[in-house]
Amino acid sequence: MQWSQWLQGGPFLEISFLLEQKKNKKETIQEIILNISKLKNRIEINDKNVDEIIDFFAEGYPFNEEDPKSNYLHSLQLRLYVYLSRKRKATLQIEMVSSNTAMVNFWFYGSPIDAIEWDQIGIQNEEITDFTNFLKDLYSIFEFKIGGMAIEKDVISLFGLDEVYPNECYCLVNVKADCILQESNGFIDIIWNEKYKKLRQIPYNHLRLDKDGILINIGSFVE
């Protein structure tokens, strides 16, 4: 996975979720960007050429330029400042992972140690709740089927597949509820939308949210 030099070093804390594409690709991205402006936490986009970045996403580019039948990739990154309890750099990554499914991923510098040379602040144990609350706020706006928070993992890993995306195996209908209840999945928190399927037995601390969401604490942030 590639990301811009806006964030450097690592490890990275990723907060990601899956959305069904209900409009064309350009309108989908415009709507996502509009909706993040509705979050409780203030977000500033540092890039000046946002319209160009959106157009590049909508047009896409071939995985293999020498193969006329190559899959087209639709991907973008935006450099952000996200105001949690402290102002933090973040990268917003959006990828089409199947014909009708987009992954939205917020990358944060995830070390407990500040990287002053790159203007990146670390995450202290007491600040992890800032990110859990950010995930909950994302759900309140987007009502996604599944989202989660992990170190160096995004929600695509919950499919348990090794296929390169875009691939139809990553359609939303292929997300299985039982995959999220495994301690070995490496996630700190997961939000599941019970409009898709009710979870009966949850062997972890969990909290029911508005809009049929359920926040499940599977792991912990360890320095």
Buried (B, 14 or more C-beta within 10 A) or exposed (E): EEBEEBBBEBEBBBBBBBBBBEEEBBEBBBBBBEBBEEBEBEBEBEBEEBEEBBEBBBEBEEEEEEEEEEBEBBBBBBBBEBBBEEEBBBBBBBBBBBEBBBBBBBBBBBBEEEBEEEEBBBBEEEBBEBBBBBBBBBBBBBBBBBBBBBBBBBBBBBBEEEEEBBBBEBBBEBBEBEBBBEEEBBBBBBBBBBEEEEBEEEEEEBEEBEEBBBBBBBBEBEE
